[in-house]
Amino acid sequence: MLVTIDKRGSINLPSTIRKETGLDIGTHLDIEVLEGGSIVLTPVAIYPTVKLNEKGLKKLAEARKSGTVKMPALLAKKIKNARTDAD
């Protein structure tokens, strides 16, 4: 399949390839150039991180111990979907 690089340096992936590979708007791709010039695109998942300072960590620990404080929905969702760097 032939694609053309436009003046901004972008290419369009044909819809048949996007559908076949499950690529959708917002999909992140890692690009690798192999020896000989072949280009490999690999879909990757990007997980946002939440970093807390000492005060925030202390409040989180207190909330977990008490069991009475309800976490904000956005934070609860992020914690539910959290993974470690090793995953």
DOSE-641737 format. One record per residue (C-alpha): residue number from 1; residue in one letter; x, y, z. Coordinates in steps of 0.05 Angstrom, whole numbers, plus 5000, padded with zeros to 4 digits. Example, Ala and Ser with C-alpha at 12.3 -4.5 7.8 and 13.67 -1.06 7.14 Angstrom:
// residues 2
<r k="1" r="A" east="5246" north="4910" up="5156"/>
<r k="2" r="S" east="5273" north="4979" up="5143"/>
END
This chain:
// residues 87
<r k="1" r="M" east="5000" north="5000" up="5000"/>
<r k="2" r="L" east="5028" north="5067" up="4980"/>
<r k="3" r="V" east="5023" north="5129" up="5025"/>
<r k="4" r="T" east="5053" north="5198" up="5015"/>
<r k="5" r="I" east="5087" north="5243" up="5065"/>
<r k="6" r="D" east="5054" north="5312" up="5065"/>
<r k="7" r="K" east="5088" north="5380" up="5073"/>
<r k="8" r="R" east="5083" north="5375" up="5149"/>
<r k="9" r="G" east="5118" north="5307" up="5149"/>
<r k="10" r="S" east="5054" north="5270" up="5166"/>
<r k="11" r="I" east="5027" north="5207" up="5134"/>
<r k="12" r="N" east="4955" north="5181" up="5134"/>
<r k="13" r="L" east="4945" north="5108" up="5151"/>
<r k="14" r="P" east="4890" north="5080" up="5107"/>
<r k="15" r="S" east="4825" north="5062" up="5143"/>
<r k="16" r="T" east="4833" north="4988" up="5125"/>
<r k="17" r="I" east="4899" north="4985" up="5163"/>
<r k="18" r="R" east="4870" north="5024" up="5223"/>
<r k="19" r="K" east="4810" north="4979" up="5227"/>
<r k="20" r="E" east="4851" north="4915" up="5218"/>
<r k="21" r="T" east="4900" north="4935" up="5273"/>
<r k="22" r="G" east="4850" north="4968" up="5320"/>
<r k="23" r="L" east="4882" north="5037" up="5315"/>
<r k="24" r="D" east="4836" north="5094" up="5333"/>
<r k="25" r="I" east="4840" north="5169" up="5343"/>
<r k="26" r="G" east="4889" north="5184" up="5399"/>
<r k="27" r="T" east="4928" north="5119" up="5394"/>
<r k="28" r="H" east="5001" north="5129" up="5411"/>
<r k="29" r="L" east="5052" north="5095" up="5366"/>
<r k="30" r="D" east="5125" north="5080" up="5379"/>
<r k="31" r="I" east="5167" north="5088" up="5316"/>
<r k="32" r="E" east="5230" north="5048" up="5305"/>
<r k="33" r="V" east="5277" north="5051" up="5246"/>
<r k="34" r="L" east="5309" north="4984" up="5232"/>
<r k="35" r="E" east="5376" north="4971" up="5199"/>
<r k="36" r="G" east="5365" north="4980" up="5125"/>
<r k="37" r="G" east="5313" north="5035" up="5134"/>
<r k="38" r="S" east="5250" north="4996" up="5149"/>
<r k="39" r="I" east="5202" north="5033" up="5195"/>
<r k="40" r="V" east="5162" north="4996" up="5248"/>
<r k="41" r="L" east="5102" north="5028" up="5284"/>
<r k="42" r="T" east="5080" north="4995" up="5349"/>
<r k="43" r="P" east="5018" north="5017" up="5388"/>
<r k="44" r="V" east="5034" north="5034" up="5460"/>
<r k="45" r="A" east="4989" north="5049" up="5520"/>
<r k="46" r="I" east="5003" north="5113" up="5558"/>
<r k="47" r="Y" east="4981" north="5115" up="5630"/>
<r k="48" r="P" east="4979" north="5183" up="5665"/>
<r k="49" r="T" east="5012" north="5186" up="5732"/>
<r k="50" r="V" east="4988" north="5218" up="5796"/>
<r k="51" r="K" east="5043" north="5244" up="5841"/>
<r k="52" r="L" east="5028" north="5266" up="5912"/>
<r k="53" r="N" east="5072" north="5308" up="5957"/>
<r k="54" r="E" east="5084" north="5288" up="6029"/>
<r k="55" r="K" east="5021" north="5325" up="6052"/>
<r k="56" r="G" east="4979" north="5290" up="6000"/>
<r k="57" r="L" east="5009" north="5222" up="6017"/>
<r k="58" r="K" east="4993" north="5234" up="6090"/>
<r k="59" r="K" east="4921" north="5251" up="6075"/>
<r k="60" r="L" east="4914" north="5190" up="6031"/>
<r k="61" r="A" east="4942" north="5145" up="6086"/>
<r k="62" r="E" east="4894" north="5176" up="6137"/>
<r k="63" r="A" east="4835" north="5167" up="6091"/>
<r k="64" r="R" east="4853" north="5094" up="6079"/>
<r k="65" r="K" east="4860" north="5080" up="6154"/>
<r k="66" r="S" east="4795" north="5114" up="6173"/>
<r k="67" r="G" east="4753" north="5083" up="6119"/>
<r k="68" r="T" east="4704" north="5140" up="6126"/>
<r k="69" r="V" east="4730" north="5189" up="6075"/>
<r k="70" r="K" east="4705" north="5180" up="6004"/>
<r k="71" r="M" east="4757" north="5194" up="5950"/>
<r k="72" r="P" east="4739" north="5241" up="5894"/>
<r k="73" r="A" east="4712" north="5201" up="5835"/>
<r k="74" r="L" east="4768" north="5222" up="5788"/>
<r k="75" r="L" east="4822" north="5200" up="5837"/>
<r k="76" r="A" east="4786" north="5135" up="5854"/>
<r k="77" r="K" east="4781" north="5119" up="5779"/>
<r k="78" r="K" east="4855" north="5132" up="5769"/>
<r k="79" r="I" east="4874" north="5089" up="5829"/>
<r k="80" r="K" east="4829" north="5033" up="5806"/>
<r k="81" r="N" east="4863" north="5033" up="5738"/>
<r k="82" r="A" east="4933" north="5044" up="5765"/>
<r k="83" r="R" east="4990" north="4997" up="5748"/>
<r k="84" r="T" east="5061" north="4994" up="5771"/>
<r k="85" r="D" east="5119" north="5013" up="5725"/>
<r k="86" r="A" east="5135" north="4938" up="5720"/>
<r k="87" r="D" east="5068" north="4922" up="5687"/>
END
